[in-house]
Amino acid sequence: MQVQSVPLGSVTIGPRSWSDGTVRSIRRAERLVRQTRAGRSAACSRPRSCSAAAGSSPEDAAETGADKTRAQECGQSRDSVRKNKMSRPQTTGVTFPAGFQRTSGVPFPSSSLREQCAESSASVAVDYMRRVREVEVQLRRQAGRVTEEGVRLQRERGHVERMLLSIRTSLTVNRRSSEGRARRPHTAETESDGADYLLLCEKRELAELKQNLEGVLGATLTQLQALGVSSRRLLDCAAERAHVLELLPHSGSAGGYSTTAHTSTKTDPIGPFTPECKQVLESSTQTVKQSQLLRENIRRMLTGAISRQKAAHRSVNDGLVKKIAETVSLQQNLTVTSAAARQAMFRKQREINCIRHSHDRAQGPEYSGDILSREKLNRPVVQVYQRHPGTQLPEAAQLIQGSVLLRRHRQASEGELVRLQRTCLQLLDDLHGKTAAAQVDAAVVRMRRQQVDKRAMPTFLQQGAL
């Protein structure tokens, strides 16, 4: 219902103040009616009163000019609305952005306002769900990367454990080698030598490698726990984000393209990408980087440990082989020397026999009846020769001196024979000791070569250590 002004009379009977007050009240009421939503369209369409225009004051004239301007604007707005209705396609709902106010000339909302608001809310909710789906997919993909990194680190952990098992086996072989070399027969063979020093160096090298790998294994276990915690946090955040995705199809918009290009990096405590999600993603990325650095360090340490273990094992084996060669060389020299000593001992025994026989012959017969007449000192020639003083024959003195010399030479030869016999026995004993020591060292080398398992570590790690 439109409100129309009643034309005022041009002839006044009462006092001027009485009519002016009434006119001002009427003008004020009309102005208030025009300012309301119900009377705006009527103000745009109704004609101005001639009487009102005639009896208006300067203020009323300004108000009248404003009303004319407002009427022109209303006419233009109607034309634009009509043109928009003619050109714009009809939609089932209208989305009202934040801070939007309706400025239509219609005094009351249309009958489809509730449907339009519901559809607008649904579009806002679906858009939020799709952005949450992008964040959830990003979280789950990051969780997949963390899980994959955990699998790789677990594989490296297996390599470290196998390397530790190999080092423990090498330590056992080293201990058995030392115990085996302690069973060498002779006292001189059990003294510390270069092979024992190499075994001690190998033991220290293996102990250091074992300590380093145990430290790396502890760091690996700690990193695996960190990866597990990061994966659980990512999955928990993804599950928490997925609480609003029950009505969204699984083959939604977030499944066919990369989420990193569409997911906003701006955090919002009440938005799809919360600060907790950002913190979890950043911490998981840092954890993955640390795991990658740890895997590279483990690979370098394993390669270095394999090369050092092989070098120590090879040096000990080479030292033992060299020791065996030296022992065999000494064994051969001892065999030759013992044979020469035995031959000299036989010669000395024959010489002693000859000296004893000569000494016995120089002593003469055991009975005086066996002395020949020409050997007796009371034979006629000797008696006639000794009739003058100072004519003593040197026969007796020479016999006594020769007998003493032969006895001394026989005693010296017997002493030399005893020394030769003792030396020969020592050579034979040393020869037996060298033979047993060479056998022990050869058994140790065979044991070390048999106990080494070349399949303990992967081939690519062994090739990298070469």
Secondary structure, DSSP 4 states (H G I P E B T S, - for coil): ----PPPPPS---S-HHHHHHHHHHHHHHHHHHHHSSTTHHHHHHSPPPHHHHHT--HHHHHHHHHHHHHHHHHHHHHHHHHHHHHHSPP-S-----TT-----S-SS--TTHHHHHHHHHHHHHHHHHHHHHHHHHHHHHHHHHHHHHHHHHHHHHHHHHHHHHHHHHHHHHHHHHHHHHTT-SSTGGGS--HHHHHHHHHHHHHHHHHHHHHHHHHHHHHHHHHHHHHHHHHHHHHHHHGGG-TTS-TT-GGGSS-STTTS-----TTSSS-HHHHHHHHHHHHHHHHHHHHHHHHHHHHHHHHHHHHHHHHHHHHHHHHHHHHHHHHHHHHHHHHHHHHHHHHHHHHHHHHHHHHHHHHH--SSGGGS-GGG-TTSHHHHHHTTSTT---THHHHHHHHHHHHHHHHHHHHHHHHHHHHHHHHHHHHHHHHHHHHHHHHHHHHHHHHH--TTSS-HHHHHHH-
